[in-house]
Amino acid sequence: MPVVIYPPAPDGGRRVRVGDRFVGMAYTVLDVVEFLRRSGPEGLAAVEEADVVGAGWVEWQGAGPREWPR
């Protein structure tokens, strides 16, 4: 299931899509983790920050996982 983190918006938030659904606006990697825990398949229920940052299955568009402008 593809996970896409979109480029930062003017307020620093980044839209998060899991599969074909937008699941929220993230302002930190921990927000992404929580969205995956709640919205992803059961296998993502135990996902951690390091899993998301280094995952090849997460597509970071416009900026990497360490870039959250505000």
MMTF fields as JSON, N, C-alpha, C and O atoms, coordinates in Angstrom:
{
  "mmtfVersion": "1.0.0",
  "mmtfProducer": "UNKNOWN",
  "numBonds": 279,
  "numAtoms": 280,
  "numGroups": 70,
  "numChains": 1,
  "numModels": 1,
  "chainsPerModel": [1],
  "groupsPerChain": [70],
  "chainIdList": ["A"],
  "bondAtomList": [4, 2, 8, 6, 12, 10, 16, 14, 20, 18, 24, 22, 28, 26, 32, 30, 36, 34, 40, 38, 44, 42, 48, 46, 52, 50, 56, 54, 60, 58, 64, 62, 68, 66, 72, 70, 76, 74, 80, 78, 84, 82, 88, 86, 92, 90, 96, 94, 100, 98, 104, 102, 108, 106, 112, 110, 116, 114, 120, 118, 124, 122, 128, 126, 132, 130, 136, 134, 140, 138, 144, 142, 148, 146, 152, 150, 156, 154, 160, 158, 164, 162, 168, 166, 172, 170, 176, 174, 180, 178, 184, 182, 188, 186, 192, 190, 196, 194, 200, 198, 204, 202, 208, 206, 212, 210, 216, 214, 220, 218, 224, 222, 228, 226, 232, 230, 236, 234, 240, 238, 244, 242, 248, 246, 252, 250, 256, 254, 260, 258, 264, 262, 268, 266, 272, 270, 276, 274],
  "bondOrderList": [1, 1, 1, 1, 1, 1, 1, 1, 1, 1, 1, 1, 1, 1, 1, 1, 1, 1, 1, 1, 1, 1, 1, 1, 1, 1, 1, 1, 1, 1, 1, 1, 1, 1, 1, 1, 1, 1, 1, 1, 1, 1, 1, 1, 1, 1, 1, 1, 1, 1, 1, 1, 1, 1, 1, 1, 1, 1, 1, 1, 1, 1, 1, 1, 1, 1, 1, 1, 1],
  "groupList": [{"groupName": "MET", "atomNameList": ["N", "CA", "C", "O"], "elementList": ["N", "C", "C", "O"], "formalChargeList": [0, 0, 0, 0], "bondAtomList": [1, 0, 2, 1, 3, 2], "bondOrderList": [1, 1, 2], "singleLetterCode": "M", "chemCompType": "L-PEPTIDE LINKING"}, {"groupName": "PRO", "atomNameList": ["N", "CA", "C", "O"], "elementList": ["N", "C", "C", "O"], "formalChargeList": [0, 0, 0, 0], "bondAtomList": [1, 0, 2, 1, 3, 2], "bondOrderList": [1, 1, 2], "singleLetterCode": "P", "chemCompType": "L-PEPTIDE LINKING"}, {"groupName": "VAL", "atomNameList": ["N", "CA", "C", "O"], "elementList": ["N", "C", "C", "O"], "formalChargeList": [0, 0, 0, 0], "bondAtomList": [1, 0, 2, 1, 3, 2], "bondOrderList": [1, 1, 2], "singleLetterCode": "V", "chemCompType": "L-PEPTIDE LINKING"}, {"groupName": "ILE", "atomNameList": ["N", "CA", "C", "O"], "elementList": ["N", "C", "C", "O"], "formalChargeList": [0, 0, 0, 0], "bondAtomList": [1, 0, 2, 1, 3, 2], "bondOrderList": [1, 1, 2], "singleLetterCode": "I", "chemCompType": "L-PEPTIDE LINKING"}, {"groupName": "TYR", "atomNameList": ["N", "CA", "C", "O"], "elementList": ["N", "C", "C", "O"], "formalChargeList": [0, 0, 0, 0], "bondAtomList": [1, 0, 2, 1, 3, 2], "bondOrderList": [1, 1, 2], "singleLetterCode": "Y", "chemCompType": "L-PEPTIDE LINKING"}, {"groupName": "ALA", "atomNameList": ["N", "CA", "C", "O"], "elementList": ["N", "C", "C", "O"], "formalChargeList": [0, 0, 0, 0], "bondAtomList": [1, 0, 2, 1, 3, 2], "bondOrderList": [1, 1, 2], "singleLetterCode": "A", "chemCompType": "L-PEPTIDE LINKING"}, {"groupName": "ASP", "atomNameList": ["N", "CA", "C", "O"], "elementList": ["N", "C", "C", "O"], "formalChargeList": [0, 0, 0, 0], "bondAtomList": [1, 0, 2, 1, 3, 2], "bondOrderList": [1, 1, 2], "singleLetterCode": "D", "chemCompType": "L-PEPTIDE LINKING"}, {"groupName": "GLY", "atomNameList": ["N", "CA", "C", "O"], "elementList": ["N", "C", "C", "O"], "formalChargeList": [0, 0, 0, 0], "bondAtomList": [1, 0, 2, 1, 3, 2], "bondOrderList": [1, 1, 2], "singleLetterCode": "G", "chemCompType": "PEPTIDE LINKING"}, {"groupName": "ARG", "atomNameList": ["N", "CA", "C", "O"], "elementList": ["N", "C", "C", "O"], "formalChargeList": [0, 0, 0, 0], "bondAtomList": [1, 0, 2, 1, 3, 2], "bondOrderList": [1, 1, 2], "singleLetterCode": "R", "chemCompType": "L-PEPTIDE LINKING"}, {"groupName": "PHE", "atomNameList": ["N", "CA", "C", "O"], "elementList": ["N", "C", "C", "O"], "formalChargeList": [0, 0, 0, 0], "bondAtomList": [1, 0, 2, 1, 3, 2], "bondOrderList": [1, 1, 2], "singleLetterCode": "F", "chemCompType": "L-PEPTIDE LINKING"}, {"groupName": "THR", "atomNameList": ["N", "CA", "C", "O"], "elementList": ["N", "C", "C", "O"], "formalChargeList": [0, 0, 0, 0], "bondAtomList": [1, 0, 2, 1, 3, 2], "bondOrderList": [1, 1, 2], "singleLetterCode": "T", "chemCompType": "L-PEPTIDE LINKING"}, {"groupName": "LEU", "atomNameList": ["N", "CA", "C", "O"], "elementList": ["N", "C", "C", "O"], "formalChargeList": [0, 0, 0, 0], "bondAtomList": [1, 0, 2, 1, 3, 2], "bondOrderList": [1, 1, 2], "singleLetterCode": "L", "chemCompType": "L-PEPTIDE LINKING"}, {"groupName": "GLU", "atomNameList": ["N", "CA", "C", "O"], "elementList": ["N", "C", "C", "O"], "formalChargeList": [0, 0, 0, 0], "bondAtomList": [1, 0, 2, 1, 3, 2], "bondOrderList": [1, 1, 2], "singleLetterCode": "E", "chemCompType": "L-PEPTIDE LINKING"}, {"groupName": "SER", "atomNameList": ["N", "CA", "C", "O"], "elementList": ["N", "C", "C", "O"], "formalChargeList": [0, 0, 0, 0], "bondAtomList": [1, 0, 2, 1, 3, 2], "bondOrderList": [1, 1, 2], "singleLetterCode": "S", "chemCompType": "L-PEPTIDE LINKING"}, {"groupName": "TRP", "atomNameList": ["N", "CA", "C", "O"], "elementList": ["N", "C", "C", "O"], "formalChargeList": [0, 0, 0, 0], "bondAtomList": [1, 0, 2, 1, 3, 2], "bondOrderList": [1, 1, 2], "singleLetterCode": "W", "chemCompType": "L-PEPTIDE LINKING"}, {"groupName": "GLN", "atomNameList": ["N", "CA", "C", "O"], "elementList": ["N", "C", "C", "O"], "formalChargeList": [0, 0, 0, 0], "bondAtomList": [1, 0, 2, 1, 3, 2], "bondOrderList": [1, 1, 2], "singleLetterCode": "Q", "chemCompType": "L-PEPTIDE LINKING"}],
  "groupTypeList": [0, 1, 2, 2, 3, 4, 1, 1, 5, 1, 6, 7, 7, 8, 8, 2, 8, 2, 7, 6, 8, 9, 2, 7, 0, 5, 4, 10, 2, 11, 6, 2, 2, 12, 9, 11, 8, 8, 13, 7, 1, 12, 7, 11, 5, 5, 2, 12, 12, 5, 6, 2, 2, 7, 5, 7, 14, 2, 12, 14, 15, 7, 5, 7, 1, 8, 12, 14, 1, 8],
  "groupIdList": [1, 2, 3, 4, 5, 6, 7, 8, 9, 10, 11, 12, 13, 14, 15, 16, 17, 18, 19, 20, 21, 22, 23, 24, 25, 26, 27, 28, 29, 30, 31, 32, 33, 34, 35, 36, 37, 38, 39, 40, 41, 42, 43, 44, 45, 46, 47, 48, 49, 50, 51, 52, 53, 54, 55, 56, 57, 58, 59, 60, 61, 62, 63, 64, 65, 66, 67, 68, 69, 70],
  "secStructList": [7, 7, 3, 3, 3, 7, 7, 7, 7, 6, 6, 1, 7, 3, 3, 3, 3, 3, 6, 6, 3, 3, 3, 3, 3, 3, 1, 1, 2, 2, 2, 2, 2, 2, 2, 2, 2, 2, 2, 1, 7, 4, 4, 4, 6, 6, 7, 7, 2, 2, 2, 2, 2, 6, 7, 6, 6, 3, 3, 3, 7, 1, 1, 7, 6, 6, 7, 7, 7, 7],
  "xCoordList": [0.854, 0.0, 0.905, 1.684, 0.81, 1.688, 1.32, 0.148, 2.358, 2.199, 2.923, 4.108, 2.208, 2.793, 2.679, 1.607, 3.811, 3.849, 4.118, 5.168, 3.178, 3.252, 4.145, 4.474, 4.543, 5.413, 4.775, 3.552, 5.616, 5.093, 4.199, 4.503, 3.099, 2.204, 2.798, 3.756, 2.255, 2.784, 2.837, 3.703, 1.921, 1.935, 2.858, 2.946, 3.551, 4.489, 3.893, 4.629, 2.578, 1.938, 2.119, 2.302, 2.064, 2.221, 1.069, 0.827, 0.354, -0.743, -0.181, 0.901, -0.924, -0.515, -1.59, -2.774, -1.146, -2.052, -1.599, -0.417, -2.544, -2.295, -3.19, -4.416, -2.572, -3.357, -4.023, -3.352, -5.33, -6.047, -6.782, -7.616, -6.475, -7.163, -6.206, -5.094, -6.65, -5.915, -6.327, -7.516, -5.339, -5.641, -5.385, -5.734, -4.783, -4.588, -3.452, -2.788, -3.251, -2.173, -1.175, -1.516, 0.051, 1.089, 1.979, 2.266, 2.407, 3.32, 4.646, 5.585, 4.715, 5.942, 5.898, 4.855, 7.026, 7.066, 6.165, 5.554, 6.083, 5.219, 3.755, 3.003, 3.34, 1.979, 1.795, 0.768, 2.793, 2.724, 2.599, 1.786, 3.409, 3.357, 1.95, 1.414, 1.362, 0.024, -1.018, -1.902, -0.926, -1.861, -1.737, -2.742, -0.503, -0.299, -0.852, -1.452, -0.655, -1.18, -2.698, -3.276, -3.341, -4.807, -5.413, -6.501, -4.718, -5.312, -4.726, -5.34, -3.556, -2.89, -3.373, -4.191, -2.863, -3.203, -2.696, -1.862, -3.189, -2.817, -1.316, -0.836, -0.581, 0.867, 1.56, 2.723, 0.853, 1.441, 1.049, 1.417, 0.32, -0.14, 1.018, 0.871, 2.153, 3.303, 4.426, 5.566, 4.117, 5.148, 5.734, 5.03, 7.022, 7.738, 8.32, 8.344, 8.787, 9.347, 10.482, 10.518, 11.404, 12.541, 12.079, 12.716, 10.979, 10.436, 9.992, 10.228, 9.353, 8.819, 9.942, 9.939, 10.9, 11.992, 12.826, 13.225, 13.095, 13.969, 13.26, 13.908, 11.945, 11.18, 11.216, 11.02, 11.468, 11.395, 9.965, 9.726, 9.007, 7.597, 6.897, 5.708, 7.635, 7.089, 7.705, 8.928, 6.868, 7.337, 7.25, 6.162, 8.409, 8.489, 8.61, 9.625, 7.604, 7.613, 7.971, 7.449, 8.863, 9.19, 10.151, 10.793, 10.274, 11.188, 11.262, 10.344, 12.358, 12.548, 11.865, 11.182, 12.05, 11.365, 11.847, 11.193, 12.953, 13.48, 13.145, 13.571, 12.392, 12.101, 10.64, 9.741, 10.426, 9.083, 9.112, 9.145, 9.1, 9.188, 7.962, 6.853, 8.192, 7.077, 7.297, 6.485],
  "yCoordList": [-1.169, 0.0, 1.239, 1.431, 2.069, 3.24, 4.278, 4.524, 4.871, 5.976, 7.161, 7.074, 8.274, 9.464, 10.625, 10.91, 11.29, 12.5, 13.637, 13.676, 14.547, 15.616, 16.761, 16.852, 17.643, 18.768, 19.642, 19.687, 20.33, 21.197, 22.307, 22.916, 22.553, 23.673, 24.935, 24.836, 26.105, 27.339, 27.315, 27.954, 26.584, 26.529, 25.435, 25.248, 24.707, 23.667, 22.277, 21.296, 22.171, 20.858, 20.135, 20.752, 18.824, 17.992, 16.991, 16.258, 16.968, 16.012, 14.601, 14.363, 13.685, 12.281, 11.438, 11.531, 10.613, 9.698, 8.27, 7.949, 7.424, 5.993, 5.283, 5.332, 4.629, 4.024, 5.118, 6.025, 5.045, 6.052, 7.061, 7.824, 7.065, 7.969, 8.973, 8.625, 10.214, 11.206, 11.024, 11.002, 10.893, 10.58, 11.738, 11.654, 12.817, 13.964, 14.857, 14.628, 15.89, 16.857, 16.655, 16.814, 16.306, 16.046, 17.273, 17.984, 17.504, 18.6, 18.09, 18.861, 16.781, 16.117, 14.668, 14.181, 13.999, 12.579, 11.778, 10.793, 12.196, 11.473, 11.53, 10.589, 12.625, 12.685, 11.623, 10.946, 11.485, 10.47, 9.079, 8.265, 8.82, 7.527, 7.263, 6.169, 8.251, 8.065, 7.825, 6.985, 8.55, 8.318, 6.89, 6.243, 6.399, 5.033, 4.012, 3.016, 4.252, 3.331, 3.249, 2.175, 4.382, 4.428, 4.04, 3.467, 4.349, 4.214, 3.111, 2.681, 2.654, 1.673, 0.264, 0.043, -0.687, -2.086, -2.521, -1.842, -3.632, -4.107, -4.209, -4.018, -4.498, -4.615, -3.325, -3.34, -2.209, -0.92, -0.474, 0.622, -1.293, -0.913, -0.664, 0.094, -1.284, -1.135, -0.317, -0.372, 0.437, 1.216, 2.27, 2.825, 2.53, 3.511, 4.593, 4.45, 5.673, 6.798, 6.352, 6.743, 5.546, 5.093, 4.275, 4.308, 3.542, 2.76, 3.677, 3.386, 4.779, 5.709, 6.488, 6.657, 6.961, 7.785, 7.008, 7.557, 5.743, 4.962, 4.031, 3.238, 4.114, 3.158, 3.475, 4.619, 2.454, 2.613, 2.677, 3.1, 2.263, 2.26, 3.582, 3.73, 4.554, 5.899, 6.821, 6.911, 7.499, 8.441, 9.86, 10.371, 10.48, 11.847, 12.793, 12.785, 13.593, 14.514, 15.928, 16.425, 16.559, 17.958, 18.217, 19.268, 17.308, 17.455, 16.109, 15.293, 15.893, 14.626, 14.578, 15.524, 13.477, 13.28, 14.189, 14.278, 14.848, 15.739, 17.206, 18.08, 17.481, 18.865, 19.204, 18.757, 20.004, 20.426, 21.926, 22.345, 22.739, 24.194, 24.739, 24.225, 25.778, 26.462, 27.942, 28.713],
  "zCoordList": [0.0, 0.0, 0.0, 0.934, -1.026, -1.082, -0.026, 0.262, 0.531, 1.472, 0.859, 0.537, 0.698, 0.086, 1.062, 1.595, 1.282, 2.092, 1.113, 0.472, 1.001, 0.004, 0.468, 1.65, -0.466, -0.103, 0.979, 1.113, 1.743, 2.796, 2.242, 1.216, 2.939, 2.643, 3.279, 4.046, 2.98, 3.576, 5.109, 5.707, 5.744, 7.213, 7.747, 8.96, 6.859, 7.271, 7.311, 7.418, 7.226, 7.244, 5.921, 4.872, 5.994, 4.8, 4.745, 5.704, 3.605, 3.44, 3.399, 2.864, 3.964, 4.028, 3.357, 3.681, 2.414, 1.73, 1.998, 1.876, 2.36, 2.538, 1.538, 1.641, 0.575, -0.501, -1.307, -1.798, -1.449, -2.229, -1.345, -1.833, -0.046, 0.892, 1.522, 1.918, 1.609, 2.383, 3.834, 4.154, 4.708, 6.107, 7.057, 8.234, 6.57, 7.447, 7.015, 6.004, 7.823, 7.621, 8.758, 9.93, 8.401, 9.398, 9.562, 8.599, 10.789, 11.092, 11.641, 11.835, 11.889, 12.325, 11.835, 11.397, 11.914, 11.559, 12.498, 12.085, 13.744, 14.685, 14.271, 14.527, 13.632, 13.092, 12.011, 11.964, 11.145, 10.085, 10.708, 10.272, 11.726, 12.417, 12.949, 12.775, 13.589, 14.158, 13.07, 13.238, 11.959, 10.848, 10.329, 10.033, 10.218, 9.733, 10.716, 10.311, 11.989, 13.003, 12.931, 13.094, 12.686, 12.678, 11.331, 11.282, 10.243, 8.912, 8.061, 7.085, 8.418, 7.584, 7.863, 8.755, 7.097, 7.345, 8.72, 9.318, 9.212, 10.547, 10.749, 11.866, 9.723, 9.839, 10.232, 10.635, 10.116, 10.483, 11.885, 12.306, 12.607, 13.939, 14.9, 15.859, 14.658, 15.546, 14.91, 15.372, 13.858, 13.172, 14.117, 14.96, 13.962, 14.784, 13.886, 12.664, 14.497, 13.742, 12.828, 11.662, 13.331, 12.519, 11.318, 10.265, 11.467, 10.353, 9.222, 8.049, 9.575, 8.579, 7.906, 6.687, 8.695, 8.157, 7.151, 6.124, 7.43, 6.562, 5.598, 4.915, 5.533, 4.734, 3.25, 2.841, 2.451, 1.01, 0.508, -0.624, 1.331, 0.938, 1.222, 0.939, 1.786, 2.001, 0.96, 0.851, 0.201, -0.821, -0.254, 0.01, -0.075, 0.444, -0.741, -1.438, -0.974, -2.111, -1.657, -0.659, -2.4, -2.159, -1.023, -0.998, -0.089, 1.048, 1.758, 1.671, 2.454, 3.146, 4.5, 4.893, 5.209, 6.48, 7.608, 8.646, 7.425, 8.469, 8.207, 8.962, 7.152, 6.759, 7.02, 6.307, 8.054, 8.462, 8.725, 9.882, 7.68, 7.875, 8.598, 8.458, 9.361, 10.047, 9.974, 10.485]
}
